[in-house]
Amino acid sequence: MSKTKTASDGPKGFTFAEKAIIWIVFCLLVGLSTNILIFPAMLLLSWSIMKWRGQYLSKAPLLNRLYPILTFLAGAGLIWWVIQSQR
């Protein structure tokens, strides 16, 4: 007899694309419920952290880590600007 495959035999959890779609929809909902500028700011922050973490783990040269750091600062600055404009 041969064993039939079941759903539990496959990989568990979400794929990277599914996680990205869930995160983008979450950021969009937060942006629509507060201020639409929060949406790109959250995406910039999450992209920069993901990129920086990947480059840190792969021991990339320090100059290659500059773009994620600048992107993180741009996202943080955008969030700061939104908070300041709502006061």
C-alpha positions as CSV (number, residue, x, y, z in Angstrom):
1,M,0.0,0.0,0.0
2,S,1.1,3.5,-0.7
3,K,0.7,6.3,1.7
4,T,-1.5,9.1,0.4
5,K,-0.3,12.7,1.0
6,T,-2.3,14.8,3.3
7,A,-2.2,18.6,3.9
8,S,-0.2,18.1,7.0
9,D,2.7,16.5,5.0
10,G,3.5,19.8,3.2
11,P,5.2,22.9,4.5
12,K,3.6,24.6,7.4
13,G,2.9,28.3,7.7
14,F,2.6,31.1,5.3
15,T,4.9,31.8,2.3
16,F,6.9,35.0,2.1
17,A,4.5,36.4,-0.5
18,E,1.4,35.7,1.7
19,K,3.1,37.3,4.7
20,A,3.9,40.4,2.6
21,I,0.3,40.7,1.4
22,I,-1.0,40.4,4.9
23,W,1.5,43.1,6.1
24,I,0.7,45.4,3.3
25,V,-3.1,45.1,3.9
26,F,-2.5,45.8,7.6
27,C,-0.4,48.9,6.8
28,L,-3.1,50.1,4.4
29,L,-5.8,49.6,7.0
30,V,-3.8,51.5,9.7
31,G,-3.1,54.2,7.1
32,L,-6.8,54.6,6.1
33,S,-8.0,54.6,9.7
34,T,-5.5,57.3,10.9
35,N,-3.6,59.2,8.2
36,I,-2.8,57.9,4.7
37,L,0.9,59.0,5.0
38,I,1.3,56.3,7.7
39,F,0.9,53.7,5.0
40,P,4.2,54.4,3.1
41,A,6.0,55.2,6.3
42,M,5.2,51.8,7.8
43,L,6.2,50.1,4.5
44,L,9.5,52.0,4.4
45,L,10.2,51.1,8.0
46,S,9.5,47.4,7.5
47,W,11.4,47.2,4.3
48,S,14.4,48.8,5.7
49,I,14.5,46.6,8.8
50,M,14.1,43.5,6.6
51,K,16.9,44.6,4.3
52,W,19.2,45.7,7.1
53,R,18.7,42.4,8.9
54,G,19.4,40.4,5.8
55,Q,22.6,42.4,5.1
56,Y,23.7,42.2,8.7
57,L,23.3,38.4,8.8
58,S,25.2,38.0,5.5
59,K,28.0,40.3,6.8
60,A,27.6,42.8,4.0
61,P,30.0,45.7,3.8
62,L,29.1,48.8,5.9
63,L,28.5,50.9,2.8
64,N,25.8,48.5,1.5
65,R,23.9,48.9,4.8
66,L,23.6,52.7,4.2
67,Y,20.5,52.4,1.9
68,P,18.4,50.6,4.5
69,I,19.5,53.0,7.2
70,L,18.5,56.0,5.1
71,T,15.2,54.4,4.2
72,F,14.5,53.7,7.9
73,L,15.3,57.4,8.7
74,A,12.9,58.5,5.9
75,G,10.1,56.3,7.3
76,A,10.7,57.5,10.8
77,G,10.8,61.1,9.7
78,L,7.5,60.6,7.8
79,I,5.9,59.2,10.9
80,W,7.3,62.1,13.0
81,W,6.0,64.6,10.5
82,V,2.5,63.1,10.6
83,I,2.5,63.1,14.4
84,Q,3.6,66.7,14.4
85,S,1.0,67.8,11.9
86,Q,-1.8,66.3,13.9
87,R,-1.0,68.4,17.0
